[in-house]
Amino acid sequence: MKIPALHIPLGASGFQSLRLVQGALVCLTLGALVFAGWSWMKTQELEQAARHYEDATARVIDRTQAFKAEASVAGIQLTEERLQDLGREVSFANQVLAKQAFSWTRLLSDLEEAIPKRVSLGSVHLNFKDSTITLQGAARTLQDLTALVNELEGHPSFRNVMLAQHQIQGDSTPVSGDGGRKDPATIVSFSLSAAYHPAM
Amino acid sequence: MTLFPIIQPRYGLSLSARGLTLVDLRKGWGSSRVRRVWTRALPAGLVQPSVAARSIADVPALGQELSRLLGERGGTARGLPVALSVPDLCAKVVLFEFESWPHKPAEREALLRWRLNKECLLPPTETTLVHRAYRVPGTSPGTADHPRKPAGQPVQVLCLVLRKDTLTQMEEACALSGLLPVSIGLHSLLVFDLCRGVLAKATQSAGTSRPGNTQTMYFLSLAEENFTLLALREGAPAFCRIKPLRRKASLSQEVLATIQFFNDRDAQLRPQGEDQLRPLFIIGDPESGCRGEDSPMMPEARQELGPVRTTQETEADSERMDRSGFPGGTDSSPVEGAAGDPSDLQPGRHGIGDLGVQDQPDGHEFLPTSAGPAHSVSIKYLDWSDLKVSWSAPIPDPPWSALPAVASVVAGGIQT
C-alpha cells in the first residue's frame, strides 16, 4: 500500500520562489566573481605589457636626454622653437631638392603628348609644394577644351584635372568656311590645374 | 548578515504547552543524525494550544524564552532558518469526501469553507485553511491535486484549519528571537510523514505475505497533550482525529473509542469490508501525558500504555516479523501476559496493552466493534531506530519530546 504524505505546509508559500531567486542571485554572484577574477588576470597581463612599454619609454627618454646633453655639448640647441624652425628648414630643403631634381623637359614633353590640336597654352605654373601645375591658355572651341581635359585625365602623369575657369571670347577676324561663307570666329580662354606626378 | 538565509532548515523547533525543543539535525542519504537537542520548560499558561482561543498568552515572553533556548545553543541566531512544528491542538483537522473537485484553487477553498461553515467547524475568527486532496480508493490513479486529473472524480480532502493569529503569534515569537521559520507544519502530520518509510516497508512486506490484509491501517501519534489517530485505506487518509488528553480519562479507552468510532462508521459506509488484520502503528512517548506532578494521566497511562504485556525482542521476534511482515511480529503470536516487572519495559517493544482487545484462538488481537465485521489489530510501537534517525554520542536516551522537531526537519522543510 502506498503511504501518502499528509504534511501540509502552514507557513508562507513564497519560500521556494525566494529560494529560486536566491539561487539565481548566488549564480549571478558567482558569475560576477568569476568575471572579476578573469578581469583581474587580464588586468595583470595588460599591466605587464604596459610596464614593458613604460620601460621602453623610459629608455627612450633617457637616450633623448643623453642626446640632448651631447647636442648641448656640441653647441646644438634642441629647444622646441628650434625644432619648429628645423621642420620649416627641412621642408624648404626638400623643396629646393625637388626643384633641383625636377625635369622641365619631361613636363613639357608630357604636356605635348596630352595637349590636342587647336589648343594653345599661355603659361604653365608649377607649384613644388603640392606638385600641381596650373595651365592657362586658349582653345578654339569648347569641344577642344573638353578634349584637353580628357587627354590630361587619360595621361599617366596627370591626375585630378580641374577646370578653374573658362571664358568664350569673340574674334573680329572672319573665318572662311567650306562654302566660301565667312563665320565670326570665337576662342575659349581657360585656366585649369592638375596634379603632376611624372611616371617613372 | 546571513549570506544565504533561505536554505533547507537544519534546526527543528517544536512548541508545546510544557516547553520548547530545538534539535540540530543533519540529513544524510536514507538516514538522519540528530547532533544536539536543547529543551526549555515554559511557564504554565504561556502556551495553551487551542483552536478556539489564542494559543500564546504573551508573545514577547515566548520570544524571550526562545532567545534563552537559542542562547544555550551558542552563536548567533539572526536569520537562522528553522522548521517549526505546531501543536496538534492548535488546529482542526478534518477529512471531507467530495464527489467532484473543482480545478480552481479559489473555488476549492470556497467549497471547503462552505462545508466547514455548514458543519460548524470553523472558529469564529480569521482562519488559515490549507488542504490536500487524495483520490478515493478505487478511482483512477493519480493525485487528486494533479492538474491532469479530470474534475468530477470523487476525492478525499484532508483539511487543516487554524487561527491566523496563532500562526502570526508563532512567527512573531520566532522573529523576536531571530529565527526564520521557513517551514511550519502540524506535529502529528509531520510525524506521520517521518514514519512513511517504515510504514510503507511494513505494509509492503505484510501485503506480500498476507494479501488483502493491508487495506486499512491505523497510525497513533502520542503527544504531550493529545493523541492523534489516523486511519488510512488503500493509500488515502480515511479518518483523522485529534483528541486532547483529558483529566481523569483513560488514554487507552480514548484510543479504543476512537478506533471503534471509525470502525462503526466504516462498517456503515462500506459494509462489504472484509475481516482482516489491521496494523496499528504507535509512535510517541508511552508515558504521554504522564509528565508533571499534577498530571492526572500519570498513573493511569503508566498502567495502560506503560508496563503492560511487554515483549522482549528476541530472535523469535525477528522470525515472526519475517513471517508476519510487520516488525515486532504481533500478527500470529499471542501477546504475552501482563508484565509484572517494570524492568522488562523497553521503549517501543510494548504489546497490545489493555486497549480493550481480546485474545483470539488464532492468536490475533481482536478489537470488538458494534457494527460490521470484526477486525483484528496488530500493534507495533515504532522506535527511533525504526525511523532511521540516529543520535550523536552525547544523547544517551533520546527524548520523545524531540520527535516533532525532528519530524519538522526531516519531513517538513521548504516544499519543492
Boltz contact constraints between the chains, C-beta under 6 A:
constraints:
  - contact:
      token1: [A, 1]
      token2: [B, 203]
      max_distance: 6.0
  - contact:
      token1: [A, 1]
      token2: [B, 214]
      max_distance: 6.0
  - contact:
      token1: [A, 1]
      token2: [B, 235]
      max_distance: 6.0
  - contact:
      token1: [A, 2]
      token2: [B, 235]
      max_distance: 6.0
  - contact:
      token1: [A, 3]
      token2: [B, 196]
      max_distance: 6.0
  - contact:
      token1: [A, 3]
      token2: [B, 199]
      max_distance: 6.0
  - contact:
      token1: [A, 3]
      token2: [B, 200]
      max_distance: 6.0
  - contact:
      token1: [A, 4]
      token2: [B, 134]
      max_distance: 6.0
  - contact:
      token1: [A, 4]
      token2: [B, 235]
      max_distance: 6.0
  - contact:
      token1: [A, 5]
      token2: [B, 193]
      max_distance: 6.0
  - contact:
      token1: [A, 6]
      token2: [B, 189]
      max_distance: 6.0
  - contact:
      token1: [A, 6]
      token2: [B, 192]
      max_distance: 6.0
  - contact:
      token1: [A, 7]
      token2: [B, 185]
      max_distance: 6.0
  - contact:
      token1: [A, 7]
      token2: [B, 189]
      max_distance: 6.0
  - contact:
      token1: [A, 7]
      token2: [B, 190]
      max_distance: 6.0
  - contact:
      token1: [A, 7]
      token2: [B, 193]
      max_distance: 6.0
  - contact:
      token1: [A, 7]
      token2: [B, 411]
      max_distance: 6.0
  - contact:
      token1: [A, 8]
      token2: [B, 130]
      max_distance: 6.0
  - contact:
      token1: [A, 8]
      token2: [B, 132]
      max_distance: 6.0
  - contact:
      token1: [A, 8]
      token2: [B, 160]
      max_distance: 6.0
  - contact:
      token1: [A, 9]
      token2: [B, 415]
      max_distance: 6.0
  - contact:
      token1: [A, 10]
      token2: [B, 184]
      max_distance: 6.0
  - contact:
      token1: [A, 11]
      token2: [B, 181]
      max_distance: 6.0
  - contact:
      token1: [A, 11]
      token2: [B, 183]
      max_distance: 6.0
  - contact:
      token1: [A, 11]
      token2: [B, 184]
      max_distance: 6.0
  - contact:
      token1: [A, 15]
      token2: [B, 6]
      max_distance: 6.0
  - contact:
      token1: [A, 15]
      token2: [B, 182]
      max_distance: 6.0
  - contact:
      token1: [A, 15]
      token2: [B, 414]
      max_distance: 6.0
  - contact:
      token1: [A, 16]
      token2: [B, 414]
      max_distance: 6.0
  - contact:
      token1: [A, 18]
      token2: [B, 6]
      max_distance: 6.0
  - contact:
      token1: [A, 19]
      token2: [B, 6]
      max_distance: 6.0
  - contact:
      token1: [A, 19]
      token2: [B, 414]
      max_distance: 6.0
  - contact:
      token1: [A, 22]
      token2: [B, 6]
      max_distance: 6.0
